[in-house]
Amino acid sequence: MKPISEQKAIIDIGSNSIRLVVFSYSSKEGLVEHYNYKTVARLSMHIDTFGNLSEEGIHLLIETLFNFKKILDDLSVTDVFAAATAAVRQAENRETIITKVKQQTDIKVTIISAKEEAYYGYLAVIHSTSIPTAVTIDMGGGSTEVTYFENKEMKFSHSFPFGAVSLKKRFITNGFMTTEEKISLIEFVREQFQSLEWLHNLQVPIIAIGGSARNIAQVDQERKKNSLHGTHQYELSTVDLQEISYKFTQSSLEGLKKIDGLSSDRADIIVPALETFRVFMEVVQSMVFIYSKKGLREGVIYAQLIKYFPGDFNVNSVTKNAVRHVLGKFHVDEHISLHLYEIFSSIYNKFGQWGYITPMQNDALLQYAYQLFHIGKQIDQEASSQHTFYLLTNLTIDGISNKDRLKLALLASYKNKDTFKQYIDLYPHTINSTESKQLRDIGALIRFTKGMDVLGRSHIKNVSIKRSMDKIEFIFLVVGNNILEQYQAEKLKKHLEKIVHVEVELKFLDMEEIE
């Protein structure tokens, strides 16, 4: 793929589904997904007793790719990479399949090896999360890839020749898994996972990739009702998986199709997938199961982009880059977004020392909130707070957990105590009362400082703060015309007074006059 801003396409030929994704990349806005189309093909169900993909399966694949080719032609997208995984890779007649596809669709299919598939999943995870050490599991329809990385460096990888569809084919005789069949499946996958000694008792987070993991995350979100939108980096506990397993056990196949969050076309394979994940957690001795929206396709894309934009893909700057891309999408200059941040930090640190606010443990999150403060004004100035809160609770921001994304949204959208309460009341079980007061006070401080940055300039150079029994005095050292800054500061100082509960007095001194 060429390092240009033109749209490019990835076709992911999996064992369960075939998906077409069209994207573009720029350093300013990051990876942008323009189109996403999926066909549930279940190719691994078309592998015959001789290990060949049947004529029916080949026809289904060619028909799907032919339709995708028409879409790409209509979009004028010519840069296409088609990757085939387990179903084609494991087929004895794979060369025949590739030849027929090329002849009838003019699409060149590249078979991804099991090792490459594991690597691409790992690559996607380390470039889209901030978790330094973890185990990944990418469960497709016909294979399951696992990796272990420490400090974002891969240590081990392995591919198991089974997936959700092939497990269904092997262990489910009728439409729904019986208790005996479930026991047999659990024994099988446990034996498979235990054969990898490096997996045993790692006690690190599990990051799961693939459609089955996504559906389980969606089911958990729906049953809890108060979680943030978006599934990337969504966390579940062992208890969550146990409760979902019980819910599935109580449902018929038709009942599963009606469960909120579960795709009806995945209902017949979700139980084998879920039980596999539960056994995997048991072997790893992990307490947390995290879904990653970024997987094979993104890994393939990253592998290409890293060659051309190495500075954009530092695995230790995932969130910093993600925030930069959000700013870029709304045409906000990254450096201008940090105007007066040093002034904010001086007040924040002093208020922390004096006990007016409780400092946050995550200083980086504080900076990101400052940069993204009222970014919703790019949509509508008057409703900037509401738009900001909605955007940040719905946007995927790589490297930030769901709870931290809610904190980020609350800080960056702060307008006043009433709107803050309206927002936080939407998530009653996520933020406790201590955290709520902390976020409210820090949000008010950001609002005060950002409010002085009227024209995106840095005329305020320094601040000193003096405290007496009944008053706090702020002395700002300024250069040039600062009438607007003074006006805004006086207008917004009430937010500081609500934090310190005493009078706030503001002074602006011209540095040139002092000299």
ABEGO torsion letter per residue (X at the ends): XBBBABBBBBBBBBAABBBBBBBBBBAAAEBBBABBBBBBAGAAAABBAAGBBBAAAAAAAAAAAAAAAAAAAAAGBABBBBBBBAAAAABAAAAAAAAAAAAAAGBBBBBBBAAAAAAAAAAAAAAABABABBBBBBBBAABBBBBBBBGGBBABBBBBABBAAAAAAAABABABBBAAAAAAAAAAAAAAAAABAAABGAGBBBBBBEAAAAAAAAAAAAAAGABBBEABGBBBBAAAAAAAAAAAAABBAAAAAABBGBBAAAAAAAAAAAAAAAAAAAAAGBABBBBBABBAAAAAAAAAAAAABAAAABAAAAAAAAAAAAAAAAGBBAAAAABGAAAAAAAAAAAAAAGABBBBABAAAAAAAAAABGAAAAABAAAAAAAAAAAAAABBBBGBBAAAAAAAAAAAABABAAAAAAAAAABAAABBAAAAAAAAAAAAAAAAAAAABAAGBBABABBBBBBBAABBBBBBBBBEBAAAAAAAAAAAAAAAAAAAGBBBBBBBBBAAAAX
